[in-house]
């Protein structure tokens, strides 16, 4: 059975380009109050532990959307590197000046 692409809702899916999206559901939360001896040291340190379920949903995707999304990720990656070098350059300038 061929499904329609989830993203563009126009093209039919390419089964090899399907993407998996992870889902998380918190099932339980536990707070642990760590007593630190003296009453003067309030508030206590609080440790929170979560229990959760995970599942992966397979989302039908067409070839075109798979390619577009790969490009978007590449652009984000390059933008991230440029942003980082920009910050480093700024720090260098501040220290040199
Ligand atoms: Zn599509």
Boltz pocket constraint, residues with backbone or C-beta under 6 A from the ligand:
constraints:
  - pocket:
      binder: B
      contacts: [[A, 5], [A, 6], [A, 7], [A, 8], [A, 9], [A, 10], [A, 11], [A, 61], [A, 62], [A, 63], [A, 64], [A, 65], [A, 66]]
      max_distance: 6.0
